Amino acid sequence: MKKLLFSAAIVASLATSGGTARADVLIGVAGPVTGPNVAFGAIDIERD
């Protein structure tokens, strides 16, 4: 019974996946673009 259930789950997952999946991943980096900290990338955030 467990083997049948496992086999059915595998077949269902393969049937729904169809083709290959592809996604473009964008990675953003925030940092200072002007001022004295540009060369070091230091970000000064004053928090209350």
TITIDREN-182987 format. One record per atom (N, C-alpha, C, CB): residue in one letter; y, z, x; atom name. Coordinates in nm, 3 decimals, decimal comma, padded with zeros to 5 digits. Glycine has a CB too. Layout:
! residues N
+-------+---------+---------+---------+--------+
! marti !       Y !       Z !       X ! drenba !
+-------+---------+---------+---------+--------+
!     A !       Y !       Z !       X !     CA !
...
+-------+---------+---------+---------+--------+
//
This chain:
! residues 48
+-------+---------+---------+---------+--------+
! marti !       Y !       Z !       X ! drenba !
+-------+---------+---------+---------+--------+
!     M ! -00,119 !  00,000 !  00,081 !      N !
!     M !  00,000 !  00,000 !  00,000 !     CA !
!     M !  00,126 !  00,000 !  00,086 !      C !
!     M ! -00,001 !  00,119 ! -00,093 !     CB !
!     K !  00,128 !  00,085 !  00,189 !      N !
!     K !  00,244 !  00,090 !  00,276 !     CA !
!     K !  00,262 ! -00,040 !  00,353 !      C !
!     K !  00,231 !  00,207 !  00,373 !     CB !
!     K !  00,150 ! -00,100 !  00,392 !      N !
!     K !  00,156 ! -00,226 !  00,466 !     CA !
!     K !  00,212 ! -00,337 !  00,378 !      C !
!     K !  00,017 ! -00,265 !  00,519 !     CB !
!     L !  00,172 ! -00,338 !  00,251 !      N !
!     L !  00,221 ! -00,438 !  00,157 !     CA !
!     L !  00,371 ! -00,421 !  00,134 !      C !
!     L !  00,145 ! -00,428 !  00,025 !     CB !
!     L !  00,414 ! -00,297 !  00,117 !      N !
!     L !  00,556 ! -00,268 !  00,095 !     CA !
!     L !  00,638 ! -00,307 !  00,218 !      C !
!     L !  00,576 ! -00,120 !  00,062 !     CB !
!     F !  00,588 ! -00,275 !  00,336 !      N !
!     F !  00,657 ! -00,311 !  00,460 !     CA !
!     F !  00,666 ! -00,462 !  00,476 !      C !
!     F !  00,585 ! -00,249 !  00,581 !     CB !
!     S !  00,557 ! -00,532 !  00,448 !      N !
!     S !  00,556 ! -00,679 !  00,457 !     CA !
!     S !  00,654 ! -00,741 !  00,357 !      C !
!     S !  00,414 ! -00,733 !  00,432 !     CB !
!     A !  00,659 ! -00,686 !  00,237 !      N !
!     A !  00,753 ! -00,737 !  00,136 !     CA !
!     A !  00,897 ! -00,714 !  00,180 !      C !
!     A !  00,727 ! -00,670 !  00,000 !     CB !
!     A !  00,924 ! -00,602 !  00,241 !      N !
!     A !  01,060 ! -00,573 !  00,288 !     CA !
!     A !  01,099 ! -00,669 !  00,400 !      C !
!     A !  01,070 ! -00,428 !  00,337 !     CB !
!     I !  01,008 ! -00,699 !  00,490 !      N !
!     I !  01,036 ! -00,793 !  00,600 !     CA !
!     I !  01,061 ! -00,933 !  00,544 !      C !
!     I !  00,918 ! -00,796 !  00,700 !     CB !
!     V !  00,977 ! -00,976 !  00,453 !      N !
!     V !  00,994 ! -01,110 !  00,394 !     CA !
!     V !  01,126 ! -01,118 !  00,318 !      C !
!     V !  00,876 ! -01,142 !  00,299 !     CB !
!     A !  01,163 ! -01,015 !  00,244 !      N !
!     A !  01,288 ! -01,015 !  00,170 !     CA !
!     A !  01,408 ! -01,019 !  00,263 !      C !
!     A !  01,297 ! -00,892 !  00,080 !     CB !
!     S !  01,403 ! -00,945 !  00,373 !      N !
!     S !  01,516 ! -00,946 !  00,466 !     CA !
!     S !  01,529 ! -01,080 !  00,537 !      C !
!     S !  01,500 ! -00,834 !  00,569 !     CB !
!     L !  01,417 ! -01,142 !  00,569 !      N !
!     L !  01,423 ! -01,274 !  00,633 !     CA !
!     L !  01,471 ! -01,381 !  00,535 !      C !
!     L !  01,285 ! -01,313 !  00,688 !     CB !
!     A !  01,433 ! -01,368 !  00,409 !      N !
!     A !  01,474 ! -01,466 !  00,309 !     CA !
!     A !  01,623 ! -01,458 !  00,280 !      C !
!     A !  01,395 ! -01,445 !  00,180 !     CB !
!     T !  01,678 ! -01,337 !  00,282 !      N !
!     T !  01,821 ! -01,323 !  00,253 !     CA !
!     T !  01,908 ! -01,354 !  00,373 !      C !
!     T !  01,850 ! -01,184 !  00,206 !     CB !
!     S !  01,855 ! -01,341 !  00,494 !      N !
!     S !  01,937 ! -01,367 !  00,612 !     CA !
!     S !  01,959 ! -01,516 !  00,632 !      C !
!     S !  01,873 ! -01,306 !  00,735 !     CB !
!     G !  01,869 ! -01,598 !  00,588 !      N !
!     G !  01,887 ! -01,743 !  00,594 !     CA !
!     G !  01,910 ! -01,796 !  00,734 !      C !
!     G !  02,001 ! -01,782 !  00,507 !     CB !
!     G !  02,035 ! -01,828 !  00,765 !      N !
!     G !  02,068 ! -01,885 !  00,895 !     CA !
!     G !  02,116 ! -01,779 !  00,992 !      C !
!     G !  02,173 ! -01,993 !  00,880 !     CB !
!     T !  02,173 ! -01,829 !  01,099 !      N !
!     T !  02,224 ! -01,738 !  01,199 !     CA !
!     T !  02,361 ! -01,686 !  01,159 !      C !
!     T !  02,230 ! -01,805 !  01,336 !     CB !
!     A !  02,390 ! -01,566 !  01,194 !      N !
!     A !  02,519 ! -01,505 !  01,162 !     CA !
!     A !  02,611 ! -01,517 !  01,283 !      C !
!     A !  02,503 ! -01,357 !  01,120 !     CB !
!     R !  02,738 ! -01,542 !  01,256 !      N !
!     R !  02,834 ! -01,552 !  01,365 !     CA !
!     R !  02,968 ! -01,497 !  01,317 !      C !
!     R !  02,848 ! -01,699 !  01,413 !     CB !
!     A !  03,031 ! -01,420 !  01,401 !      N !
!     A !  03,161 ! -01,364 !  01,367 !     CA !
!     A !  03,249 ! -01,362 !  01,491 !      C !
!     A !  03,147 ! -01,222 !  01,306 !     CB !
!     D !  03,376 ! -01,392 !  01,472 !      N !
!     D !  03,471 ! -01,381 !  01,581 !     CA !
!     D !  03,529 ! -01,241 !  01,580 !      C !
!     D !  03,584 ! -01,489 !  01,569 !     CB !
!     V !  03,524 ! -01,176 !  01,692 !      N !
!     V !  03,574 ! -01,040 !  01,702 !     CA !
!     V !  03,703 ! -01,043 !  01,783 !      C !
!     V !  03,468 ! -00,946 !  01,768 !     CB !
!     L !  03,809 ! -00,993 !  01,721 !      N !
!     L !  03,938 ! -00,987 !  01,789 !     CA !
!     L !  03,963 ! -00,844 !  01,835 !      C !
!     L !  04,052 ! -01,037 !  01,697 !     CB !
!     I !  04,003 ! -00,831 !  01,960 !      N !
!     I !  04,031 ! -00,700 !  02,015 !     CA !
!     I !  04,178 ! -00,695 !  02,052 !      C !
!     I !  03,940 ! -00,669 !  02,138 !     CB !
!     G !  04,249 ! -00,599 !  01,999 !      N !
!     G !  04,391 ! -00,587 !  02,026 !     CA !
!     G !  04,420 ! -00,463 !  02,109 !      C !
!     G !  04,471 ! -00,583 !  01,897 !     CB !
!     V !  04,518 ! -00,473 !  02,197 !      N !
!     V !  04,559 ! -00,362 !  02,280 !     CA !
!     V !  04,708 ! -00,340 !  02,259 !      C !
!     V !  04,525 ! -00,386 !  02,430 !     CB !
!     A !  04,745 ! -00,219 !  02,223 !      N !
!     A !  04,886 ! -00,187 !  02,202 !     CA !
!     A !  04,941 ! -00,119 !  02,326 !      C !
!     A !  04,906 ! -00,098 !  02,078 !     CB !
!     G !  05,057 ! -00,160 !  02,366 !      N !
!     G !  05,121 ! -00,099 !  02,482 !     CA !
!     G !  05,267 ! -00,138 !  02,486 !      C !
!     G !  05,051 ! -00,139 !  02,612 !     CB !
!     P !  05,342 ! -00,077 !  02,574 !      N !
!     P !  05,483 ! -00,109 !  02,583 !     CA !
!     P !  05,504 ! -00,250 !  02,640 !      C !
!     P !  05,555 ! -00,006 !  02,669 !     CB !
!     V !  05,597 ! -00,322 !  02,581 !      N !
!     V !  05,628 ! -00,457 !  02,630 !     CA !
!     V !  05,765 ! -00,463 !  02,694 !      C !
!     V !  05,619 ! -00,557 !  02,517 !     CB !
!     T !  05,844 ! -00,357 !  02,680 !      N !
!     T !  05,975 ! -00,349 !  02,745 !     CA !
!     T !  05,995 ! -00,206 !  02,795 !      C !
!     T !  06,090 ! -00,391 !  02,648 !     CB !
!     G !  06,089 ! -00,190 !  02,882 !      N !
!     G !  06,124 ! -00,057 !  02,930 !     CA !
!     G !  06,059 ! -00,022 !  03,062 !      C !
!     G !  06,086 !  00,045 !  02,828 !     CB !
!     P !  06,078 !  00,101 !  03,107 !      N !
!     P !  06,030 !  00,141 !  03,240 !     CA !
!     P !  05,879 !  00,162 !  03,250 !      C !
!     P !  06,099 !  00,267 !  03,281 !     CB !
!     N !  05,809 !  00,170 !  03,139 !      N !
!     N !  05,665 !  00,198 !  03,141 !     CA !
!     N !  05,578 !  00,073 !  03,131 !      C !
!     N !  05,630 !  00,291 !  03,029 !     CB !
!     V !  05,639 ! -00,044 !  03,138 !      N !
!     V !  05,563 ! -00,168 !  03,122 !     CA !
!     V !  05,456 ! -00,183 !  03,230 !      C !
!     V !  05,657 ! -00,288 !  03,124 !     CB !
!     A !  05,489 ! -00,156 !  03,353 !      N !
!     A !  05,396 ! -00,176 !  03,463 !     CA !
!     A !  05,276 ! -00,082 !  03,454 !      C !
!     A !  05,466 ! -00,157 !  03,596 !     CB !
!     F !  05,294 !  00,034 !  03,396 !      N !
!     F !  05,187 !  00,134 !  03,392 !     CA !
!     F !  05,114 !  00,137 !  03,258 !      C !
!     F !  05,244 !  00,270 !  03,422 !     CB !
!     G !  05,176 !  00,082 !  03,156 !      N !
!     G !  05,114 !  00,084 !  03,025 !     CA !
!     G !  05,116 !  00,220 !  02,959 !      C !
!     G !  04,975 !  00,037 !  03,035 !     CB !
!     A !  05,204 !  00,308 !  03,006 !      N !
!     A !  05,212 !  00,443 !  02,951 !     CA !
!     A !  05,282 !  00,439 !  02,815 !      C !
!     A !  05,288 !  00,537 !  03,049 !     CB !
!     I !  05,228 !  00,511 !  02,722 !      N !
!     I !  05,287 !  00,519 !  02,588 !     CA !
!     I !  05,327 !  00,665 !  02,567 !      C !
!     I !  05,187 !  00,468 !  02,476 !     CB !
!     D !  05,456 !  00,686 !  02,547 !      N !
!     D !  05,506 !  00,820 !  02,520 !     CA !
!     D !  05,530 !  00,835 !  02,371 !      C !
!     D !  05,635 !  00,849 !  02,599 !     CB !
!     I !  05,447 !  00,915 !  02,307 !      N !
!     I !  05,461 !  00,941 !  02,165 !     CA !
!     I !  05,492 !  01,088 !  02,147 !      C !
!     I !  05,333 !  00,900 !  02,087 !     CB !
!     E !  05,608 !  01,116 !  02,089 !      N !
!     E !  05,643 !  01,255 !  02,062 !     CA !
!     E !  05,592 !  01,292 !  01,923 !      C !
!     E !  05,797 !  01,277 !  02,072 !     CB !
!     R !  05,511 !  01,394 !  01,919 !      N !
!     R !  05,456 !  01,440 !  01,792 !     CA !
!     R !  05,511 !  01,577 !  01,761 !      C !
!     R !  05,302 !  01,443 !  01,795 !     CB !
!     D !  05,536 !  01,600 !  01,635 !      N !
!     D !  05,589 !  01,730 !  01,593 !     CA !
!     D !  05,481 !  01,834 !  01,588 !      C !
!     D !  05,655 !  01,719 !  01,457 !     CB !
+-------+---------+---------+---------+--------+
//
